[in-house]
């Protein structure tokens, strides 16, 4: 089962009206790699940080790594 953060991130991307490809491009990452990360069981803290930072830049919000509600 993919990590909880992946579902949260996909939801945030969707709510922002963006695509995975747009966020991947902003992060300087290959969309196919992002798809693998988002659908894998492994942990990818560097990818998470890069994607959250890219989403923050695209939406103008501060990046937050990890779930603060846990």
C-alpha positions as CSV (number, residue, x, y, z in Angstrom):
1,X,0.0,0.0,0.0
2,X,1.4,3.4,-0.9
3,X,2.4,5.8,1.9
4,X,-0.2,8.1,3.3
5,X,1.5,11.2,2.1
6,X,1.2,10.1,-1.6
7,X,-2.6,10.2,-1.4
8,X,-2.6,13.5,0.4
9,X,-0.2,15.0,-2.1
10,X,-2.3,13.8,-5.1
11,X,-5.4,15.3,-3.4
12,X,-3.6,18.7,-2.9
13,X,-2.4,18.7,-6.5
14,X,-6.0,17.9,-7.7
15,X,-7.5,20.6,-5.5
16,X,-5.0,23.1,-6.8
17,X,-6.2,22.4,-10.4
18,X,-2.7,21.1,-11.4
19,X,-1.5,17.8,-12.9
20,X,1.2,15.5,-11.8
21,X,3.1,16.4,-14.9
22,X,3.1,20.1,-14.0
23,X,4.3,19.4,-10.5
24,X,6.9,17.0,-11.8
25,X,8.2,19.6,-14.3
26,X,8.4,22.2,-11.5
27,X,10.3,19.8,-9.3
28,X,12.7,18.9,-12.2
29,X,11.6,15.2,-12.0
30,X,10.5,12.7,-14.6
31,X,6.7,12.2,-14.5
32,X,7.2,8.4,-14.9
33,X,9.4,8.4,-11.8
34,X,6.8,10.4,-9.9
35,X,4.1,7.9,-10.9
36,X,6.3,5.0,-9.6
37,X,7.0,6.9,-6.3
38,X,3.3,7.7,-5.8
39,X,2.2,4.1,-6.4
40,X,5.0,2.2,-4.6
41,X,5.1,0.8,-1.1
42,X,8.6,2.3,-0.5
43,X,9.5,5.5,1.3
44,X,10.9,8.4,-0.7
45,X,11.5,11.3,1.6
46,X,13.6,13.3,-0.9
47,X,11.0,12.9,-3.6
48,X,8.3,13.9,-1.2
49,X,10.2,17.1,-0.2
50,X,10.9,18.0,-3.8
51,X,7.2,17.5,-4.9
52,X,5.8,19.4,-1.9
53,X,8.3,22.3,-2.6
54,X,7.3,22.3,-6.2
55,X,3.6,22.3,-5.4
56,X,4.2,25.1,-2.9
57,X,5.9,27.2,-5.6
58,X,3.1,26.6,-8.0
59,X,0.4,27.5,-5.5
60,X,2.3,30.2,-3.6
61,X,2.0,28.3,-0.3
62,X,4.8,27.3,2.1
63,X,5.9,23.6,1.7
64,X,5.1,21.3,4.6
65,X,6.8,17.9,4.7
66,X,4.9,15.2,6.7
67,X,1.5,15.1,8.1
68,X,1.1,17.4,11.1
69,X,-2.3,15.9,12.1
70,X,-0.8,12.5,13.0
